[in-house]
Amino acid sequence: MNLRPLCLFLLATGSASAVELHIQFGALERMLGQQVFTQDGRRYVHNDKTNKCNFAYLEKPQVRGGEGKLNIHARFTGRSALNMFGQCVGLGDAFDLTIAATPQFRDGYIALAGVTVSSDKKSGYYIRRVCPVLASSLGRDFRYPISAEFQNALEDAAILPLYPRSLHNFRVPEIRVTADALVLVLDFELTVK
């Protein structure tokens, strides 16, 4: 997420109260594509493209909101098989799924809570095994370092080099999901020296 334009705006306005940052879903999709789905538009959640018999990845994310949750629709492709004499023997499938989660601010990071994963239109043994494992791993592993990103952006010496700055008490007291955006209420202190 490139926070420099927002930081320039904050420095120019001298805002002292909480700030609402609205990240529209189109922008969030582009951020996911640039930072998370980085391997040919894919996000490998198990192994990588070099393992042809045992891998799993997500691709083509579409972000929406609903019932206060962030909903990410994506395509899952995976295989859990053994390589026997050059042939993959085992289970595998590809299907569309929906990841629903509530974004939360914890210890300087945006994390996902209450993660559920469900297939959009398909069912089967492999799908029933994959969805809970994927939900557990996303809830555990997804963390975006928003405090560090804001600190780096607001304290960047290239922006207003004659006025060193330091960020303190960065908090995100509220996160909401609206019909068209992820809304972060930001609260912090910025000291200009």
N, C-alpha and C positions, 0 to 999 in steps of 0.2 A: 504494500500500500504506500503510495507516495504522499507523504503528509506535508511536504514543503509548501505547496500553495496555501494550504490551510494555515500553516504556521505564519507565513507572510501576512495573511489577512489578520490573524490574531495580534501580531506585533503592530500592524498599522492601526487597528481599531483600539488597542489598549484595553480590551474587554477584561473586566475584573470579576464578572459573574460566571456562573456555569454556562457552558456552550453546548448547544445541540448540534451534533454532527449527523447528517442524514446521508447514508451511503445507499444510493439507489441500486436496485438489484442488477441492472445492466453493468454498473461499475463493479459491483461485487463479483459478478461472473468473470469480468476481465481480470480482476485481481486474483481470483482463484486460478484462472488460466495461466497467469504470469508467475504465480508463486507456489501453487500446489500441483496443478496438472502440467508438469514441466517436461515430461518424457513423451514427446510426440503427441501432446494433448491428453496424455494419460497420467493417472496417479496410481502407481503400483502399491497395493496394500499387502501383497505377499510376493516375495522374490522379485524378479525383474524380467525383462524381455529376453535375456539369454537362456532362461530355463523354460524350454518349450512344453514340458509336461507338468510343471507344478508352479503355477502363478495365479495372480488375481489382480485386476486393475479396474479402476473407474475411469470413465471418459464422458465427454459431452455434458458437463454440469449446467443445469438451469436452476436459478435461484428464485424462489417465490416465498411469500409469507402467507400464513393462515393460522387462525386461532392462537395468535401470539407466539407462534413458533416459526423458525426458519426451516423451509422445506427445500431440499436440494434434490432435484430429479437428475439421475445420471444413468449411464449404461454400465452394467457390470459384466465383465467377462472373466471367467476363471476356469482352472483345471486343477484337479488333484489326482494325479496319475503317476504311475511308474513307467520309466523308460525301459522297455524290454525289447532288446535287439533292434533299437531304432524306432520302435513304435510306442506310443503313449497308451497305456492300459489303465483305465480308471474313469472317474467321474469328471464332468465338466459341463458348463452351460454358459449362456449369455442371456441377459434379461435386463429390462428397465426396472429401476428401483427408486424409491423415495426415502431419503434420509430426513427425519424430522427431529429437531432439537431446539432447546432453549439456550440462547447464548447468555453467558454469565461472565462477570469480571472477577477473577481470582488471582491474587498474588502478582499483579502486573500483567496478566494475560487475559485474553478473551478465550474462554473455553466453552465446550458444549456440554450441557446437562440434559438428562432425560432423553437420551438418543434412542430413537427407534428406527429400524430399517425394515421396509417391506417391499415385496415385489409388486409392481404395478398391475400386472395382469396374468402372471404365470405362477404356477406352484409346482412343487416336486420335492423329492428327497434332498437334492443338492441345495436348492433354494432355502429350504427349511433349516439346513445346517449353516449356510453362509450368512443369512441375515442377522442372527443373534451375535455371531462372532464379529461381524463388521460393526454392529452397534456398539459392542463392548470396546473394540479397538479405537473407534472414532471418539467415543466418550473419554477414553483414557489418553489418547495420543495427540488429539488436535488441541493446539495451544498457539494463539497468535500473540506475540510480545508487544502489545500496544503501548505499554509504559515506556519501554526502551525505544520504540519507534518515535514516539512523541518527544522523548528527551533528546534523541539524536537530531531530530528535525528542528526543534525549538532552540537548541544550543549550538546549531551549526554556525561556525565562525564565518562561513562564506556569505551568510545572510546578515547584513548590517554589521560588518566586521569591527566597527568602532564601538559597538555596544555589546560586550560579552553578556551572556544570559545564563541563568541556571534555573532549572525546573525543580519544583518541590511539591510534595503532597499530591501527586497525580492520582486521581481516583475516577472511576466510572460508576457513579451511584445508581445509574439506571440504564438499562438497555431495553428497547422496545422493538418489536417487529410490526411494521405497519403493512398496508396493502401494497406499497411500492418501494419500501426502504427498510434498512436496518438503522435504527436511531440510537446513537450513543450520547448520553448526557455526560459531558466531561467537566471535571472540576480540578483545578490545579492552581499553584502559585508560580509566577514567573518573576524572577529577580533580574533586573537589568542593571549592570554595573557601569 
